[in-house]
Amino acid sequence: MAESMQGLKRSHRCTEVSNQNIGETVTVMGWVQRRRNLGALLFADVRDRSGLLQVVFDETNVGSEGFAKAETLRNEFVIAVVGTVQKRAAAVNENLKTGDIELVAEQIRILSESETPPFPIEENSQTKDEVRLKYRYLDLRRPDIQRNMMLRSKIAYLMRDFMAKEGFIEIETPVLCKSTPEGARDYLVPSRVHPGNFYALPQSPQLYKQLLMCSGYDRYFQIAKCFRDEDLRADRQPEFTQADMELSFVDIDDVIDVNERLIQYVFQEAIGVKIPIPLPRMPWQEAMDRFGSDKPDTRFGMELKDVSELVKDCGFGVFTGALANGGSVRGINVKGQGGMPRKKIDKLVEFAKGYGAKGLAYLCVNEDGTYKSSFAKFMTEEELAALVGAMDGAPQDLLLFAADKNKIVWNVLGALRLELAKELNLLNPDQYHFLWITEFPLLEWSDEENRFMAMHHPFTMPMEEDWDKIDSDPGAVRAKAYDIVLNGSELGGGSVRIHQNDIQEKMFEVLGFTKENAHEQFGFLLDAFQYGVPPHAGLAYGVDRMVMHMVHADSIRDVIAFPKVKDASCLMTEAPGVVDAKQLEELRLKIEE
């Protein structure tokens, strides 16, 4: 039967007790990690969020009633123990912070009993994710998950501390917002008071933070909850947390400067890693050409090489056909893998097809300098030698080529180099390669919508030197946009915002908005811009992704307390679920069968 805590007060968490407390009487409370019965002596490891402390029960000190209670202990019972700290009688446990001491119990209370858990509460659990997430309240007891959560808390504090010292004001923005058509899908919330009308949950505080600049707050910051109704991946959730900011009277370099110092401060204080600044910068076009990605992982080489010019007159129709259709031929050199078995190469071909490739051409450079290739018979010895030379090929290298429209070639080879890096163990999680990607295209063409879409959002400032192309060649206009990338993952992104009415109107026109459409969707912002708007810029980080990298987690779910699974459901609460007919009636909603 559970007992009351009355009269007891915890004096220490488990690992706050040390050899400095030897001889002292202390009170600890926590969960039984495990119990060992040696007859006259009984040992229990007690766990709280700080770690483990060994407690010793013997009848002489704890009394017969106390010893009888100790004999009933099972894993995950919650107990309070009063006792004296002493040096360990047995060998020291080097793996424990409290491994040289133990607590000799003088009093025990069982505060709560526990059924046998569905899986062991231990680090690096091998239990299936579905089971862990069904019982997430138990999974959150695991020491490695608790460390992740505590580090996350520390990171939030460090960010707030740094931003406050830099003159940022923390302001909360609404969660019930107006739906806007650009970007990812909104989560919609029906209004009871306004039947047939809906709020949207914010994909970001974008419009509000720009309004705050109009309101003269100069530097805004918020750790904000955001929502996107999109398909999930290992580093994506339907609800996520952003460290969001906006600054007035600044340009790109000002935003980058404060954020580089923020990153340096947080990584040093949170995990003791020194990040040298300034961080490297790379234009978007260079990133795509070299890595096939606008979030390149630069911890390893295997860069893309454009060999289009070299193969334009060769006899291999796959190459020449792609070039004739306005595409390109590019390749990567997988050093030392020329002896890769054909079966494995075939798997790489199938992998490439998953990213839009029709196939993958390969050339193995044998040890004696001869070639084994899927296309050698279509090219002369001289052409093959020139191709190998252009790819910096050497004996025992494997050269892989994709030929198609640029977008497909980039996607295929960008994904392929990452897949090979994983297979070849080229990714060192203890390396932190930060990189700014700059000069993004302002617009990207959508075949689905049959129009240009904003690559970031409609309020991104174009680069002044490209603005004269907005009518003649809109796709060539670059944006004053920047992403911060870490080890192949986009940590955050931002831009300088448009603050001139004529540029904003033209931007809406290029995106296919009439003045009426634009005013219907963004009227409150456009109206605000009539009353004096400062030049401003901003950036937002994905806090979840940052923590995931810092703790080397495989999934973003390991750094979020109560995450969703792939279909955006919660296995623990079984959300989303059906609601009462009365609730639907109040909202004037009807579910179609």
C-alpha positions in Angstrom: 0.0 0.0 0.0 1.3 3.4 -0.9 2.4 5.6 2.0 2.4 9.4 2.5 5.4 11.6 2.2 4.2 13.6 5.2 7.0 14.5 7.6 9.7 13.7 5.0 11.5 16.3 2.8 14.0 15.3 0.1 17.4 16.7 0.9 19.3 15.5 -2.2 18.8 14.1 -5.6 20.5 10.8 -6.0 23.7 11.9 -7.6 23.9 15.1 -5.5 25.1 12.8 -2.7 28.9 12.3 -2.8 31.8 11.3 -0.7 31.7 14.8 0.8 28.5 13.7 2.6 30.0 10.6 4.2 28.6 10.3 7.8 25.7 12.6 7.0 22.0 11.7 7.2 20.2 12.4 3.9 16.8 11.8 2.4 16.5 10.7 -1.3 13.4 9.8 -3.3 13.1 8.0 -6.6 12.3 4.9 -8.6 13.8 1.4 -7.9 16.0 0.6 -10.9 16.7 -2.9 -9.6 16.8 -4.9 -6.3 19.3 -7.6 -5.2 18.5 -9.8 -2.2 21.5 -11.4 -0.5 19.6 -12.7 2.5 20.7 -10.6 5.5 21.5 -7.7 3.1 19.3 -6.2 0.4 20.5 -3.7 -2.2 18.4 -1.4 -4.3 19.6 1.1 -7.0 17.4 4.2 -6.7 17.0 6.3 -9.8 15.9 9.9 -10.3 16.6 12.3 -13.2 20.2 12.9 -11.9 21.2 9.2 -11.9 21.6 6.2 -9.6 22.4 5.8 -5.9 22.9 2.4 -4.3 20.9 1.9 -1.1 21.7 -0.9 1.4 19.0 -2.4 3.7 19.9 -4.4 6.7 17.6 -5.3 9.6 19.9 -3.8 12.2 19.6 -0.3 10.7 16.2 -0.2 9.1 14.4 -2.4 11.6 12.4 -5.6 10.9 9.3 -3.7 9.5 11.5 -1.6 7.2 13.4 -4.7 6.0 10.1 -6.5 5.3 9.1 -3.5 3.2 12.4 -3.6 1.3 11.8 -7.2 0.5 8.6 -6.3 -1.4 10.4 -3.8 -3.7 10.1 -4.3 -7.4 11.3 -2.4 -10.4 9.8 1.1 -10.8 8.4 1.2 -7.2 8.6 4.8 -6.0 10.3 5.1 -2.6 11.7 7.5 -0.1 14.7 6.5 1.9 16.3 8.2 4.9 19.8 6.9 5.7 23.5 7.6 6.4 26.0 8.0 3.6 29.0 5.7 3.9 31.9 4.5 1.7 31.1 1.4 -0.3 31.9 -1.8 1.5 32.3 -3.6 -1.8 34.3 -2.7 -4.9 33.9 0.8 -6.3 31.6 1.0 -9.5 33.6 3.3 -11.9 30.6 3.6 -14.2 28.5 5.4 -11.6 28.8 9.0 -10.5 28.0 7.7 -7.0 30.0 4.5 -7.5 32.3 5.0 -4.4 29.5 5.5 -1.8 26.2 3.9 -0.7 23.3 4.9 1.5 22.6 2.8 4.5 18.8 2.9 5.0 17.4 3.8 8.4 13.8 4.4 7.2 11.9 3.5 4.0 8.5 4.5 2.7 6.9 3.0 -0.4 5.2 6.0 -2.0 3.9 4.1 -5.0 3.9 0.6 -6.3 4.3 -0.4 -10.0 3.2 -3.1 -12.3 5.9 -4.8 -14.3 6.8 -2.4 -17.1 6.3 -3.6 -20.7 10.0 -3.0 -21.4 13.1 -2.4 -19.3 13.8 1.2 -18.2 17.4 1.4 -19.5 19.7 3.3 -21.8 19.8 2.5 -25.5 16.6 0.5 -25.4 16.2 -2.1 -28.1 12.4 -2.1 -27.6 10.4 -1.3 -30.8 9.6 2.3 -31.3 5.9 1.6 -31.4 6.0 0.1 -27.9 8.1 2.8 -26.5 5.9 5.5 -27.9 2.7 3.8 -26.7 4.2 4.0 -23.1 6.0 7.2 -23.7 5.7 8.2 -20.0 7.8 5.2 -19.2 10.2 5.7 -22.1 10.8 9.2 -20.8 12.2 7.7 -17.6 15.2 6.3 -19.5 18.4 8.1 -18.6 19.5 8.8 -22.2 16.1 10.4 -23.0 16.1 12.4 -19.8 19.6 13.7 -20.6 18.3 14.8 -24.0 15.3 16.6 -22.4 17.6 18.3 -19.9 20.0 19.4 -22.5 17.1 20.8 -24.6 16.0 22.8 -21.5 19.6 24.1 -21.1 19.8 25.1 -24.8 16.5 27.1 -24.5 17.9 28.9 -21.5 21.2 29.7 -23.2 19.4 31.0 -26.3 17.2 33.3 -24.2 20.2 34.4 -22.1 22.2 35.3 -25.2 19.4 37.0 -27.1 18.4 39.1 -24.0 22.0 40.4 -23.8 21.9 41.2 -27.5 18.9 43.5 -27.0 16.2 41.1 -28.2 12.7 41.3 -26.6 10.8 38.0 -26.2 7.2 38.4 -27.4 4.6 35.6 -27.8 2.6 35.6 -31.1 -0.8 34.0 -31.6 -1.4 30.3 -32.2 -4.8 30.9 -33.8 -4.0 32.7 -37.0 -5.3 33.4 -40.5 -4.7 30.7 -43.1 -2.4 31.7 -46.0 -2.2 29.8 -49.3 1.6 29.8 -49.8 4.0 27.1 -48.4 3.1 23.8 -46.7 -0.4 22.7 -45.7 -2.0 24.4 -42.7 -3.6 22.7 -39.8 -7.1 24.2 -39.7 -9.2 24.9 -36.6 -13.0 25.5 -37.1 -14.6 28.4 -35.3 -17.7 27.8 -33.3 -18.5 31.6 -33.1 -18.0 32.1 -36.8 -19.6 29.1 -38.5 -17.9 28.1 -41.7 -14.7 30.0 -40.9 -11.4 28.6 -39.8 -8.3 29.6 -38.0 -4.9 28.1 -39.0 -2.2 27.0 -36.6 1.0 28.9 -37.4 3.6 27.4 -39.7 5.8 30.1 -38.4 5.3 33.5 -36.7 6.4 35.2 -40.0 3.8 37.8 -40.5 3.5 38.7 -36.8 7.2 39.2 -36.4 7.3 41.5 -39.4 4.4 43.5 -37.9 6.5 43.8 -34.7 9.2 45.4 -36.7 6.5 47.9 -38.0 5.6 48.4 -34.3 9.1 49.6 -33.5 10.3 46.7 -31.3 13.6 46.6 -33.2 14.7 43.1 -32.1 12.2 40.3 -31.5 12.9 36.7 -30.3 10.6 33.8 -29.4 10.9 30.1 -28.9 7.7 29.3 -30.8 5.6 26.2 -31.4 4.8 25.8 -35.1 2.7 23.4 -37.1 2.8 21.9 -40.7 0.5 19.3 -42.1 3.1 17.5 -44.1 4.6 14.0 -44.5 7.0 13.0 -41.7 10.6 12.0 -41.8 13.3 11.2 -39.2 13.9 15.0 -38.8 10.4 16.3 -39.2 7.3 16.4 -37.0 3.8 18.0 -37.5 4.4 20.2 -34.6 7.9 21.5 -33.9 9.8 24.3 -32.1 11.5 27.3 -33.7 13.9 29.8 -32.2 12.5 32.7 -34.1 13.9 36.2 -34.5 13.6 39.4 -36.5 15.8 42.5 -36.6 15.3 46.1 -37.9 17.7 48.3 -39.7 19.9 45.4 -40.7 21.2 43.6 -43.8 22.4 40.0 -44.4 25.8 40.4 -42.6 24.2 41.7 -39.4 21.8 38.7 -39.1 24.6 36.3 -39.9 26.9 37.9 -37.3 24.5 37.7 -34.4 23.6 34.1 -35.3 27.1 32.9 -35.6 27.9 34.2 -32.2 24.7 32.6 -30.9 25.7 29.2 -32.3 29.2 29.5 -30.9 27.8 30.4 -27.5 25.2 27.6 -27.3 27.5 24.8 -28.5 30.3 25.9 -26.2 28.1 26.2 -23.1 25.8 23.2 -23.8 28.2 20.5 -25.0 31.7 22.0 -24.7 32.2 22.2 -28.5 34.0 25.2 -29.8 32.7 26.4 -33.2 35.2 28.6 -35.0 33.6 31.7 -36.6 33.0 33.2 -39.1 31.3 30.2 -40.7 31.9 29.4 -44.4 29.4 30.7 -46.9 28.4 29.1 -50.2 26.0 30.4 -52.9 23.1 28.1 -53.7 24.2 27.5 -57.3 27.7 26.3 -56.1 26.1 24.0 -53.5 23.9 22.4 -56.1 26.7 22.0 -58.6 29.2 20.6 -56.1 26.9 18.6 -53.8 23.5 18.2 -55.5 21.9 19.7 -52.5 21.1 23.1 -50.9 21.9 21.5 -47.5 25.2 19.8 -48.3 27.0 17.6 -45.8 30.6 18.8 -46.1 32.2 16.3 -43.7 33.3 14.2 -46.7 34.2 14.8 -50.4 32.6 12.8 -53.2 31.6 16.0 -54.9 29.7 16.1 -58.2 31.6 16.8 -61.4 29.9 18.2 -64.5 31.2 16.2 -67.5 28.5 17.4 -70.0 31.0 19.2 -72.2 33.3 16.2 -72.3 30.6 13.7 -73.4 28.4 15.9 -75.7 29.7 14.2 -78.8 30.2 10.6 -77.5 28.3 7.6 -78.8 26.4 6.9 -75.6 22.8 7.9 -76.3 21.8 8.2 -72.6 24.3 11.0 -72.2 23.7 12.8 -75.5 19.9 12.4 -75.2 19.9 14.1 -71.8 22.1 17.0 -73.1 19.8 17.4 -76.1 16.8 17.8 -73.7 18.6 20.6 -71.9 19.9 18.5 -69.1 23.4 17.6 -67.9 25.7 14.7 -67.2 27.4 14.6 -63.8 29.2 12.0 -61.8 30.7 11.2 -58.4 33.9 9.4 -57.6 33.6 6.7 -54.9 37.3 6.4 -54.0 38.6 2.8 -53.5 35.3 1.1 -54.4 36.2 -0.1 -57.9 35.9 -3.7 -56.7 32.3 -3.2 -55.6 30.3 -6.4 -56.5 27.8 -6.0 -59.4 24.9 -6.9 -57.0 25.7 -3.9 -54.8 26.0 -1.6 -57.8 22.6 -2.8 -59.0 21.2 -1.8 -55.6 22.7 1.7 -56.0 20.9 1.8 -59.4 17.6 1.0 -57.8 18.3 3.5 -55.1 18.9 6.2 -57.7 15.6 5.3 -59.5 13.8 6.1 -56.2 15.0 9.7 -56.7 13.8 10.0 -60.2 16.7 8.6 -62.2 16.0 6.3 -65.2 19.2 4.5 -64.4 22.8 5.0 -63.3 25.9 4.6 -65.5 29.0 3.2 -63.8 32.6 2.8 -64.6 35.0 0.8 -62.4 38.7 1.6 -62.8 40.5 -1.8 -62.4 43.8 -2.1 -60.5 45.7 -2.5 -63.8 44.1 0.7 -65.2 41.6 -1.0 -67.4 37.8 -0.3 -67.1 34.7 -2.3 -66.3 31.7 -0.2 -67.4 28.0 -0.2 -68.3 28.7 2.1 -71.3 32.3 1.5 -72.3 31.3 -0.1 -75.7 29.7 3.2 -76.7 32.8 5.3 -76.2 36.4 5.2 -77.5 39.4 4.5 -75.3 40.4 8.1 -75.6 36.9 9.3 -74.5 36.9 6.9 -71.5 40.4 8.0 -70.5 39.4 11.7 -70.7 36.3 11.0 -68.6 38.2 9.2 -65.9 40.8 12.0 -65.9 38.0 14.6 -65.5 36.6 12.6 -62.5 40.1 12.4 -60.9 39.8 8.6 -61.3 42.5 6.3 -60.1 42.8 2.5 -60.0 40.2 0.9 -57.6 37.8 3.9 -58.0 34.1 3.6 -58.8 32.6 6.4 -61.0 28.8 6.8 -61.0 27.0 9.0 -63.5 23.5 10.4 -63.8 22.1 12.1 -67.0 18.8 14.0 -67.0 17.4 17.4 -66.3 19.6 19.3 -63.8 17.0 19.0 -60.9 16.9 15.2 -61.3 20.6 14.8 -61.6 21.2 16.9 -58.5 18.6 15.0 -56.5 19.9 11.6 -57.6 23.7 12.2 -57.0 23.0 14.3 -53.9 21.1 11.5 -52.3 23.6 8.9 -53.6 26.6 10.5 -52.1 24.9 10.6 -48.7 23.8 6.9 -49.0 27.4 5.9 -49.9 28.8 8.0 -47.1 26.6 6.1 -44.6 27.6 2.7 -46.1 31.3 3.6 -46.0 31.2 5.1 -42.5 32.4 8.5 -43.7 30.1 10.4 -41.3 31.7 11.4 -38.0 28.9 12.5 -35.6 31.5 14.3 -33.5 32.3 16.7 -36.4 30.1 19.8 -36.7 30.4 21.3 -40.2 28.3 24.5 -40.3 27.7 26.3 -43.6 25.7 29.3 -44.7 23.9 28.7 -48.1 23.2 32.1 -49.7 21.8 33.6 -52.9 18.9 31.2 -53.3 16.7 31.6 -56.3 13.8 34.0 -55.4 11.3 31.9 -57.3 10.9 28.3 -58.4 8.6 27.0 -61.1 5.8 24.7 -60.0 4.5 22.3 -62.8 1.6 21.4 -60.5 0.5 25.1 -60.1 1.8 26.1 -63.5 3.3 29.3 -62.1 6.3 30.6 -60.2 6.2 30.0 -56.4 8.2 31.8 -53.8 11.2 29.5 -52.8 11.0 30.9 -49.2 7.9 33.2 -48.9 6.4 36.2 -50.8 8.1 38.7 -48.5 11.7 37.8 -49.4 13.8 40.7 -50.8 15.4 40.1 -54.2 19.1 40.9 -54.7 19.1 44.5 -56.1 21.5 43.6 -59.0 19.0 41.0 -60.3 15.8 42.9 -60.0 15.8 44.1 -63.6 15.3 40.4 -64.7 12.0 40.0 -62.8 9.9 40.3 -66.0 12.3 38.9 -68.6 13.8 36.0 -66.6 12.1 35.6 -63.2 13.8 32.3 -62.5 17.2 34.0 -62.6 16.5 36.5 -59.9 18.4 35.6 -56.7 17.0 36.3 -53.2 18.6 37.9 -50.1 17.9 34.6 -48.4 20.2 32.4 -46.3 20.0 29.0 -44.7 22.2 27.7 -41.9 23.2 24.0 -42.6 24.8 21.5 -40.2 26.1 18.2 -41.4 23.7 17.9 -44.3 20.6 19.2 -42.3 18.9 22.5 -42.6 19.0 24.0 -39.1 17.3 27.2 -40.0 16.6 29.8 -42.6 15.8 33.4 -43.1 15.9 36.4 -45.4 16.0 40.1 -45.7 12.3 41.2 -46.1 10.7 43.4 -48.7 9.8 46.7 -47.2 9.1 48.8 -50.3 5.5 48.8 -51.6 6.5 48.7 -55.3 8.7 45.7 -55.0 6.1 43.9 -52.8 3.3 44.6 -55.4 5.5 43.3 -58.2 6.4 40.2 -56.2 2.7 39.4 -55.8 2.1 40.0 -59.5 4.8 37.5 -60.5 3.4 35.0 -58.1 0.0 35.3 -59.8 -1.8 37.3 -57.1 -4.2 40.0 -58.2 -4.2 43.1 -55.9 -7.5 41.9 -54.5 -6.1 38.4 -53.8 -3.0 39.8 -52.1 -5.1 42.1 -50.0 -7.5 39.4 -49.1 -4.7 37.1 -47.8 -2.2 39.6 -46.4 -4.2 42.9 -46.1 -3.3 43.5 -42.5 0.4 43.4 -43.3 0.1 45.5 -46.4 -2.0 48.0 -44.5 0.7 48.2 -41.8 3.3 48.8 -44.4 1.5 52.1 -45.3 2.5 53.6 -41.9 6.3 53.5 -42.0 8.1 50.2 -42.1 11.8 49.8 -41.3 14.2 47.6 -43.4 14.2 44.3 -41.5 15.4 40.7 -41.7 15.1 37.6 -39.7 15.9 33.9 -39.2 14.4 30.9 -37.5 16.1 27.7 -36.2 14.6 24.3 -35.8 15.3 23.7 -32.1 14.4 20.0 -32.3 16.9 19.4 -35.2 19.7 21.3 -33.4 19.3 19.2 -30.2 19.1 16.0 -32.4 22.5 16.8 -33.8 24.0 17.8 -30.5 23.1 14.5 -28.8 23.7 12.4 -32.0 20.1 11.0 -32.0 19.0 9.0 -35.0 15.5 10.6 -34.9 14.0 13.9 -33.9 11.5 11.9 -31.7 14.3 11.2 -29.2 14.5 14.9 -28.3 10.8 15.7 -28.2 8.9 14.8 -25.1 5.7 13.5 -26.7 6.3 13.1 -30.5 4.0 11.8 -33.2 4.7 8.9 -35.5 4.9 8.8 -39.3 1.2 9.2 -39.9 1.1 12.2 -37.5 -0.7 10.3 -34.8 0.1 9.9 -31.1 0.3 6.2 -30.1 0.0 7.1 -26.4 -3.1 9.3 -26.4 -4.5 7.9 -29.7 -4.8 11.4 -31.1 -6.3 12.3 -33.5 -9.6 10.8 -32.6 -13.3 11.1 -33.2 -15.3 13.8 -31.4 -18.9 13.9 -30.0 -21.7 14.6 -32.5 -22.6 17.6 -30.2 -19.2 19.2 -30.8 -19.6 18.8 -34.5 -23.0 20.3 -34.4 -21.8 23.3 -32.5 -19.1 23.8 -35.1 -21.7 23.3 -38.0 -19.5 20.5 -39.3 -20.7 17.2 -40.8 -18.4 14.2 -41.5 -19.0 12.6 -44.8 -19.1 8.8 -44.7 
